[in-house]
């Protein structure tokens, strides 16, 4: 029987940190890759050693080690894929555009849409060295450093939302308007494509969320999965060196990004800390006030609808991972241990929907 206990933060870190030999299902013609890099990557000099990063359930990610530097390769996974998922070409486009502004992202070197090279579309970017911090409560840090890291993380999100996307050629990176309604529709479809049992709270959310989606007040680049373990933190300083994993990025409602970040205070590890001030972390209200200041908002909307939406979306994402396990395309079987989360997330989401008037 599969273990359905949710992994601890320490277990997640062990499962996701570092590299390993390339999984059998994700191997490709390394000589063909080397030829492509020689022709398309400025400054490339082989030979190249290919390793696979342990982390992630979505786009297989590889470390490419050469005598002079390290690169990262991100590719679409092989096999059956959910509609609109694994858009590595969109990742490449937004990272490349943001790099021109000085925003903390890796430098990109090239996108390959020719699936004959390694079997699927891929792109190459710099390997950014630093810390990946998996445990959101930062047990290894002192309170002052914890606070500084959390404020740096928030500043980078606000900087993203304040970026003039049209000025960097991203005016057509997403459809205009009704972002929240379109997101509810998207994640409903993803959930339906992967569901294997009826969950009453998900059915209620699928009915209620689209009828009550708030009007879109602002449009910005949204990351879609902005959290501490999707960024590289400087080895010794509380500074963001690179934001990672742009698969879900588009133009949309920035409150979706910000309230997703707040989910750690709602039902994540931060919610379990008894004294946030002593620990060095801001309260949810303090974080919201600082985001409001950084983005020059006159007011903030009722957050309960967004908490309901984010819980629903997370449940749909986890169900999608379980669907890939079922279909044999998940990167590793540890995804199965997330099954218990779908029910818990949907129940919590519906509780916030009730607070928002459902």
C-alpha positions as CSV (number, residue, x, y, z in Angstrom):
1,X,0.0,0.0,0.0
2,X,1.3,3.5,-0.9
3,X,2.2,5.8,2.0
4,X,-0.4,8.6,2.1
5,X,1.2,10.6,4.9
6,X,2.3,14.0,3.7
7,X,6.1,14.4,3.7
8,X,7.7,16.7,6.3
9,X,9.7,19.7,5.3
10,X,12.9,17.8,6.0
11,X,11.7,14.9,3.8
12,X,10.7,17.3,1.0
13,X,14.2,18.9,1.1
14,X,15.9,15.5,0.9
15,X,13.7,14.4,-2.0
16,X,14.2,17.7,-3.9
17,X,17.7,18.9,-3.2
18,X,20.7,18.2,-5.5
19,X,21.1,16.1,-8.6
20,X,21.1,12.4,-9.5
21,X,21.6,10.3,-12.5
22,X,19.1,10.9,-15.2
23,X,15.9,8.8,-14.8
24,X,15.4,6.2,-17.4
25,X,12.1,7.8,-18.5
26,X,13.8,11.1,-19.0
27,X,17.0,10.1,-20.8
28,X,17.8,11.5,-24.2
29,X,20.6,11.7,-26.9
30,X,23.3,13.6,-25.1
31,X,25.4,13.8,-28.2
32,X,22.6,15.5,-30.1
33,X,22.2,18.0,-27.2
34,X,25.9,18.8,-27.3
35,X,25.8,19.4,-31.1
36,X,22.8,21.7,-30.6
37,X,24.5,23.7,-27.8
38,X,27.7,24.0,-29.9
39,X,25.7,25.6,-32.6
40,X,23.3,27.7,-30.5
41,X,24.7,28.5,-27.1
42,X,27.1,31.4,-27.0
43,X,30.3,30.5,-25.3
44,X,29.5,26.8,-25.0
45,X,32.6,24.5,-24.8
46,X,32.1,20.8,-24.2
47,X,32.3,18.1,-23.1
48,X,29.0,18.2,-21.2
49,X,27.9,15.9,-18.3
50,X,24.2,15.7,-17.8
51,X,22.6,15.3,-14.3
52,X,19.0,15.5,-13.3
53,X,17.7,17.7,-10.5
54,X,15.7,15.7,-8.0
55,X,13.1,18.4,-7.5
56,X,9.8,19.0,-9.3
57,X,6.9,17.0,-10.6
58,X,6.4,19.0,-13.7
59,X,9.1,19.9,-16.3
60,X,12.1,17.6,-16.0
61,X,15.1,19.8,-15.2
62,X,18.8,18.9,-15.8
63,X,22.2,20.3,-14.7
64,X,24.6,20.5,-17.6
65,X,28.2,20.6,-16.3
66,X,31.0,21.7,-18.7
67,X,34.7,22.4,-18.0
68,X,34.0,26.2,-17.7
69,X,30.4,26.6,-16.4
70,X,27.2,25.0,-15.4
71,X,23.9,25.3,-17.3
72,X,20.3,24.3,-16.6
73,X,18.1,22.6,-19.2
74,X,14.3,22.6,-18.8
75,X,12.2,20.5,-21.1
76,X,8.6,19.3,-21.6
77,X,8.2,15.8,-20.2
78,X,7.6,12.9,-22.5
79,X,4.3,11.2,-22.7
80,X,0.6,12.2,-22.2
81,X,0.3,15.8,-21.1
82,X,-2.6,17.9,-19.8
83,X,-3.8,20.7,-22.1
84,X,-1.8,23.9,-21.9
85,X,0.6,22.5,-19.3
86,X,4.4,22.4,-19.5
87,X,4.8,25.5,-21.6
88,X,8.6,25.8,-21.5
89,X,8.5,28.2,-24.5
90,X,6.5,30.7,-22.3
91,X,8.9,30.2,-19.4
92,X,11.8,31.0,-21.8
93,X,10.1,34.1,-23.1
94,X,9.2,35.7,-19.8
95,X,12.6,34.9,-18.2
96,X,14.5,36.3,-21.2
97,X,12.4,39.5,-21.1
98,X,12.7,40.1,-17.4
99,X,16.5,39.6,-17.5
100,X,16.8,42.7,-19.6
101,X,15.3,44.8,-16.7
102,X,17.7,43.5,-14.0
103,X,15.0,41.4,-12.4
104,X,16.5,38.4,-10.5
105,X,16.2,35.6,-13.1
106,X,18.7,33.3,-14.8
107,X,20.3,34.4,-18.1
108,X,18.8,32.3,-21.0
109,X,20.9,31.0,-23.9
110,X,18.5,29.4,-26.3
111,X,15.1,27.7,-26.9
112,X,14.8,24.6,-29.0
113,X,11.4,23.8,-30.5
114,X,12.8,21.0,-32.7
115,X,11.6,17.9,-30.9
116,X,14.0,15.7,-32.9
117,X,17.0,16.9,-30.8
118,X,16.1,15.4,-27.4
119,X,12.5,14.3,-27.9
120,X,10.7,17.4,-26.6
121,X,11.0,21.2,-26.6
122,X,13.6,22.6,-24.2
123,X,15.6,25.7,-23.2
124,X,19.0,26.4,-21.7
125,X,19.8,28.9,-19.0
126,X,22.5,29.8,-16.5
127,X,22.9,27.7,-13.3
128,X,22.5,30.3,-10.5
129,X,24.3,29.2,-7.3
130,X,22.8,29.9,-3.9
131,X,20.4,28.6,-1.3
132,X,17.1,26.9,-2.0
133,X,15.2,27.2,1.3
134,X,12.6,24.4,1.5
135,X,11.3,24.9,5.1
136,X,9.3,28.2,5.0
137,X,9.8,28.7,8.8
138,X,13.6,29.0,8.2
139,X,14.8,27.0,11.3
140,X,18.4,27.5,10.3
141,X,18.2,31.3,10.4
142,X,18.2,33.8,13.2
143,X,15.1,36.0,13.6
144,X,16.7,39.1,11.9
145,X,17.8,37.1,8.9
146,X,14.3,35.4,8.6
147,X,12.7,38.8,8.6
148,X,15.1,40.2,6.0
149,X,14.6,37.1,3.7
150,X,10.8,37.4,3.9
151,X,10.9,41.1,3.1
152,X,13.3,40.5,0.2
153,X,10.9,37.9,-1.2
154,X,8.0,40.3,-0.9
155,X,10.0,43.1,-2.6
156,X,10.8,40.9,-5.5
157,X,7.2,40.0,-6.0
158,X,6.1,43.7,-5.8
159,X,8.9,44.5,-8.3
160,X,7.5,41.9,-10.7
161,X,4.0,43.3,-10.4
162,X,5.3,46.8,-10.9
163,X,7.2,45.9,-14.1
164,X,6.0,47.6,-17.3
165,X,5.3,44.4,-19.2
166,X,4.6,46.2,-22.5
167,X,8.0,47.9,-22.4
168,X,9.7,44.6,-22.4
169,X,7.6,43.1,-25.2
170,X,5.2,41.1,-23.2
171,X,2.0,43.0,-24.0
172,X,0.5,39.8,-25.6
173,X,1.8,37.4,-23.0
174,X,-1.8,36.8,-21.6
175,X,-5.4,37.6,-22.5
176,X,-6.8,40.8,-21.2
177,X,-9.3,40.9,-18.3
178,X,-11.3,38.3,-16.3
179,X,-8.1,36.6,-15.1
180,X,-9.7,35.1,-12.0
181,X,-12.6,33.7,-14.0
182,X,-10.3,32.2,-16.6
183,X,-8.1,30.7,-13.9
184,X,-11.1,29.0,-12.2
185,X,-12.1,27.6,-15.5
186,X,-8.5,26.4,-16.3
187,X,-8.0,24.6,-12.9
188,X,-11.5,23.1,-13.1
189,X,-10.6,21.5,-16.4
190,X,-7.2,20.3,-15.1
191,X,-9.0,18.9,-12.0
192,X,-11.7,17.1,-14.1
193,X,-9.0,15.7,-16.4
194,X,-7.3,14.0,-13.4
195,X,-10.0,13.4,-10.8
196,X,-10.6,9.9,-9.6
197,X,-13.1,10.4,-6.8
198,X,-15.9,12.9,-6.0
199,X,-15.0,15.5,-3.4
200,X,-18.1,17.4,-2.3
201,X,-16.2,20.6,-1.4
202,X,-14.5,20.7,-4.8
203,X,-18.0,20.4,-6.5
204,X,-19.2,23.4,-4.4
205,X,-16.1,25.5,-5.2
206,X,-16.4,24.7,-8.9
207,X,-20.0,26.1,-8.8
208,X,-19.3,29.1,-6.5
209,X,-16.0,30.5,-7.6
210,X,-16.9,31.4,-11.2
211,X,-20.1,33.1,-10.1
212,X,-18.3,35.3,-7.6
213,X,-14.9,36.1,-9.2
214,X,-13.9,39.6,-8.4
215,X,-13.4,42.3,-11.1
216,X,-9.8,42.6,-12.3
217,X,-8.5,45.9,-11.1
218,X,-4.9,45.6,-12.3
219,X,-2.9,43.7,-14.9
220,X,0.7,42.6,-14.3
221,X,3.1,39.8,-15.0
222,X,2.1,37.1,-12.5
223,X,4.4,34.2,-11.7
224,X,1.8,31.7,-10.7
225,X,3.8,29.7,-8.2
226,X,5.7,32.3,-6.2
227,X,7.1,30.8,-3.1
228,X,10.3,30.6,-1.1
229,X,11.5,27.2,-2.5
230,X,11.1,28.6,-6.1
231,X,13.8,31.1,-5.7
232,X,17.6,31.1,-5.2
233,X,18.7,33.1,-2.1
234,X,22.2,34.4,-1.8
235,X,24.5,32.1,0.1
236,X,25.3,34.6,2.9
237,X,22.9,37.6,2.4
238,X,19.1,37.9,2.6
239,X,18.8,38.7,-1.1
240,X,16.9,37.0,-4.0
241,X,19.4,35.9,-6.7
242,X,16.9,34.3,-9.0
243,X,13.2,33.4,-9.2
244,X,12.7,30.0,-10.7
245,X,9.9,27.9,-12.3
246,X,8.0,30.3,-14.5
247,X,5.8,27.6,-16.1
248,X,2.5,29.2,-14.9
249,X,3.5,32.8,-15.7
250,X,1.1,35.0,-17.7
251,X,-0.5,38.5,-17.6
252,X,-3.2,38.6,-14.9
253,X,-4.4,39.8,-11.5
254,X,-1.5,40.4,-9.2
255,X,-3.6,39.7,-6.1
256,X,-3.7,36.0,-7.2
257,X,0.1,35.9,-6.8
258,X,0.2,37.8,-3.6
259,X,-2.5,35.8,-1.9
260,X,-0.9,32.5,-3.0
261,X,2.2,33.7,-1.1
262,X,0.0,34.4,1.9
263,X,-1.2,30.8,2.0
264,X,1.7,29.9,4.2
265,X,0.1,32.0,6.9
266,X,-3.3,30.4,6.2
267,X,-2.6,26.7,6.2
268,X,1.2,26.3,5.7
269,X,4.1,25.9,8.2
270,X,4.0,29.6,9.1
271,X,0.5,29.1,10.5
272,X,1.9,26.7,13.1
273,X,4.4,29.2,14.6
274,X,3.0,30.4,17.9
275,X,4.9,33.8,18.1
276,X,5.7,35.2,14.7
277,X,7.4,38.3,16.1
278,X,9.8,36.3,18.3
279,X,10.5,34.1,15.3
280,X,11.3,37.2,13.2
281,X,8.4,36.9,10.7
282,X,5.8,39.5,9.9
283,X,2.1,38.8,10.5
284,X,-0.2,38.3,7.6
285,X,-1.6,41.7,8.2
286,X,1.9,43.3,8.3
287,X,2.9,41.5,5.1
288,X,-0.3,42.7,3.4
289,X,0.3,46.3,4.5
290,X,3.8,46.2,3.1
291,X,2.7,44.8,-0.2
292,X,0.0,47.5,-0.4
293,X,2.7,50.1,0.2
294,X,5.2,48.6,-2.3
295,X,2.6,48.4,-5.1
296,X,1.0,51.8,-4.3
297,X,-2.6,50.4,-3.7
298,X,-5.1,52.7,-2.1
299,X,-7.0,49.7,-0.6
300,X,-6.8,45.9,-0.4
301,X,-9.7,43.6,-1.4
302,X,-11.3,41.1,0.9
303,X,-8.7,38.2,0.9
304,X,-11.1,35.4,1.8
305,X,-12.2,34.8,-1.8
306,X,-8.6,34.6,-2.9
307,X,-7.8,32.2,-0.1
308,X,-10.7,30.0,-1.3
309,X,-9.5,30.2,-4.9
310,X,-5.9,29.4,-4.0
311,X,-6.9,26.4,-1.9
312,X,-9.0,25.2,-4.8
313,X,-6.2,25.7,-7.3
314,X,-3.7,23.9,-5.0
315,X,-6.1,21.0,-4.7
316,X,-6.4,20.9,-8.5
317,X,-2.6,21.0,-9.0
318,X,-2.1,18.1,-6.5
319,X,-4.8,16.1,-8.2
320,X,-3.0,16.7,-11.5
321,X,0.2,15.2,-10.0
322,X,-1.8,12.2,-8.9
323,X,-3.3,11.9,-12.4
324,X,0.3,11.8,-13.8
325,X,1.1,9.0,-11.3
326,X,-1.9,7.1,-12.6
327,X,-0.9,7.7,-16.2
328,X,2.7,6.8,-15.6
329,X,4.2,10.2,-16.4
330,X,5.0,11.5,-12.9
331,X,8.7,12.0,-12.2
332,X,8.6,9.9,-9.0
333,X,6.2,7.8,-7.0
334,X,6.4,10.2,-4.0
335,X,3.7,12.2,-5.6
336,X,1.3,9.6,-4.5
337,X,1.9,10.7,-0.9
338,X,0.1,14.0,-1.7
339,X,-3.3,12.3,-2.1
340,X,-4.4,13.2,1.4
341,X,-3.8,16.9,0.6
342,X,-6.5,17.1,-2.0
343,X,-9.3,16.5,0.5
344,X,-7.7,18.7,3.1
345,X,-7.1,21.6,0.7
346,X,-10.6,21.5,-0.7
347,X,-12.2,21.5,2.8
348,X,-10.1,24.5,3.9
349,X,-10.9,26.3,0.6
350,X,-14.6,25.9,1.1
351,X,-14.3,27.3,4.7
352,X,-12.8,30.5,3.2
353,X,-15.5,30.6,0.6
354,X,-18.0,30.5,3.4
355,X,-16.2,33.5,5.1
356,X,-16.4,35.3,1.7
357,X,-20.2,34.8,1.7
358,X,-20.8,31.4,0.1
